[in-house]
Amino acid sequence: MCPETLGAQGMGDIAFQTRAYGTLPHPNFLGTYTVFILPAAAIFYLRTQKWPWLLCSALIYAGLLVSLCRGSWMAGAIGIALVVFFALKDREKRRPLLLLGLAFLIVTLALLPARDGLLLARMLSVPVEAGRALQLGDAAGSHRLFIWKKLLRLIPHFWAFGVGPDHLIYGRLALPDGSIVDKAHNIFLEIAVTMGVFAPASYLAFLCFILRPPRSEAGFAPFVMVLVYLLQGLFNIDVVVNMPLFWIVMGLALKIQSMGYSVTTKKYH
């Protein structure tokens, strides 16, 4: 068990009583990890059509579900849609795509009754929270909208250099339940508030250079992995247990993009 789970925000937190987190400090971190690697496992299965990759994809998908992380779910839905688009372009991948979808369906149906339908209740809460967000309700997204509103007001006061990396806790911004906010729960807003507006501008410019449509089949998996990580980052935080993997895959994506390597042709363009 990670030491972080034994602190003030540890096992007493309702998240740790009802949601899976494995060996990671928080269920949301498990959601980030599983949604990040799921596209790779699914694409490897579609390419190789070997059952170990199908089993791997199903297990990772199960981990994503039991994390109960709604932000990761939404990013995962987009990632899976891109994988489906990738597979439908090739007739040989359509049958394994059907098997993959069947595996995901079986996993979902098997987990739905667990813990008195907790998974189903969480799924049904997604449109409810989306409605609250559209109405700009402070409680939307477990008070994420409340946090974002407050932090956006800080940017004009610290626009150049921010309040300092990982220094939000010193702003003493309190949630309605009295807990102190130490993260923005949005990686882009976090960068803007803690390091100033030049930092997210530079980061976005760098991402625009990386996130180009893949020119080869080999570049598709890293592209989707990076994309879903950034999408879930709109609702979650960067943590050291996941960030190294993200930056390694970013490097792979850039390298594949520069080489123009194709797994199908085994040639360099």
N, C-alpha and C positions, 0 to 999 in steps of 0.2 A: 504493500500500500504506500502511496506517495505521502511524504510528510505534510504536504499542503492540506490533505484531507483531514488532518488531526487538529487543525487550528480553529480560529474563531468562525471560519466559514466552512468548517468541516462536516462531520457526520451529523451534526444537529441541523444542518441545512436541509430543507425539504427536498432539494434536488438530489441529495445523496441517499435519501430514503426511498425514492420512487423511480430513479433513473440509473441506468448502467453507466459506469465510467471506467471500468477495467482497472488498469494500472496508472491511468492518467489522473491529474488532479481534479478534473471537473467533467461532467457529462458533455458539456459543450465542446470541450477539447476532443473528446472521442468522436463527436459529430463532425468536427472539422477534419480529423484524421481519416475517418472512414469515407467521407464524401470526396476527399482529395484523391484517395487511392482507388476508389471504386471504378472510375472510368478506365483506368489502366488495366485492371483485372478483366473487366468486361471486354475491352478491345483485344486483349491477348487471347481471350477465349474465342472471340469471333474470328480471329486470324488463324489460330491453331486448331480450333474445334476439338480440343482435348478436355476430357472431363475434369481433371484437377483444377483447371482455370474456371470451369463452371462452378465447382464446389467452392473455390476461393471467392468468386464473385458473390455467391449466395451468402456466405458467411460474413463478408464485409457489408453486404446490404442489410443483413440482420443486425449487425453492430450499429449501423446508421439508424435503423428504426428504433432500437432499444435505447439509444442515446436521448431520444425524445427532443432533439434539437431542431426546432422548426426552421430556423435560418438555414441550417445545413440541408434540411429536407427540400426547401425551395430551390437552393442551388443545385442539389442532386437531381431534381426534376428536370432542370435545364440541361444538366450534363447527360442524363439518360436520353433526353430528346435528341441531343446531338449525336450520341452513339447510335441511336435508331436511324437517324438520317445517314450516318456513315455506313451502316450495314445494308440499308435498303438499296444503295447504289450498286451493290454487288450481289448478283443472284446466289452465289455460293454461300453468302453470309446470312441469307434470309432464314434458312432452317435453324441454324444455331441461334439466331436472334429470337426465334419463336421459343426455343428451349430455354433460353436465358429469361425471357419474359415469364415463362411457365414457372421457372425456379423462383423468381422474385414473387410471383403470385402465391406459390405454396408457402414461402417464408412468411409473407404478410398474413395469410389466413391462419397459419400456425401460431403467430404471435398476437393476433388480435384479441383472443380471449384471456390472455395472461393478465394477472394483477387486476382482475375485475374489469377488463376492457379499458385499461389505462391508455394503451396505444390508440385505440379508436377515439377516445375522448380527446386525446392530444391532437389527433388529426382533425377532428371536428372543430377544434379551437382555432385552427389556422384562418378560416374565413372570418371568424368572429374578430380575431385580432387585426386582420386586414381592414375590416370595417371600422374598427376603432382608430386605426392609423389614418384612414382616409378622412375621418372626422377630427384628426389632430388631437385625439384624446391622450392625456398624459399617461394613462395606464397601459396604452398599447405596447405590445411586445415586452411585457414584464417591465414596464416603465422606461423602456428605451427611448420612446418619444419625449418623455419628460427630460431625460438626460441630454438628448440631442438639442432640445430647445435651450436648455441652460448653457450648454457648452458653446453653442453658436453665438451666444451673447458675449462670451469671453474673447472670441477671435478679434473683434475690433480693438480690444484693449491690449492684446499681446500678438498683434498681427505679424510682426517682423520675426521674432525669435521664439514665440510661444511661452508657455509657463515652465517649460523644461521637460525633457524626456522622462516619462513615467512619474510625473509630479502632479497629476490631477488630484491625488488624495489630499494635497495641501490646500486645495481650494475649498475644502470642507463643504462640498456640495452634498446635501443630505436628501435621500429619498423619503417619500412619505412615511415609510416604516422606521425611519431614523438611521438606517445604514448609510455609510459614507461612500460616495462614488469614487472609485479609483481608476476606472476605465471608461472609455467612451462607447464601447460596444459597437464601434464602427471604425475600421482600421484607417480609413481616409480622414475622418473627423479627428481621430486620435492624433494623427500626424500633424494636422493643421493646428490643433489647439496646443499641442505640446512643443512643436518645433517651428511654428510659423507658416505662413502661406506659401513661402518659397519651397518648402520641403514637399508638400503634396503636389505642387506644380511640377517639380523635378521628377517625382515618383511617377506621376501620370504620364509624363513625356517618355520616361524609360519604358513604362508598360506599353505604350503605343508602339514603341519600337519592337518589343517582344511579341505582343499579341497581334500578329499578322495572320491572315488565313494561311493555314499550312499548305505548302507546295507539294508535299509528298505524304504518303500514307504513314510513314514513320513519324512525321511531325504532328499527326493528329492527336495522339494520346497526350503528349506533353501540353499541347494547346488547350485541350479540354480540362486537363488537371489544373493548369494555371487559372483558367477562366472560372471554374467552380470554386477554387480557393478564394479568389477575389470577390465573387458573388456572395459567398457565405460570410466574407469579411465585412459586408455591409451591415451585418447584425452581430458579429462576434469580435473577438480580439485576437491579436497576434500573441502567440506564446512560444517559449523556447523549445517546447517538445515537438512542435510542428513546423516552425519556421525554417530550420535547416533543410528539411525535405522539400519545402516549397522553393527555396533558392537553388537547390541542386537541380530540381526539375526545370526551373527557369533557365539554368545554364545549359541543360540538355536541349531544351527547346531552341535556344539561340544557336547552339552548335549545329543541330540538325538543319535549322533554317539556313545557316550560312553554307552548309555543305550541299544542301539539296539532295540528300540521300534518300533513295527509295527502297523500301524493303521488298517491294514487288519485283523490281527490275534488277536489284543488287548492283546498281550502277550509280556513278556520280554524274549529275547533270552539268 
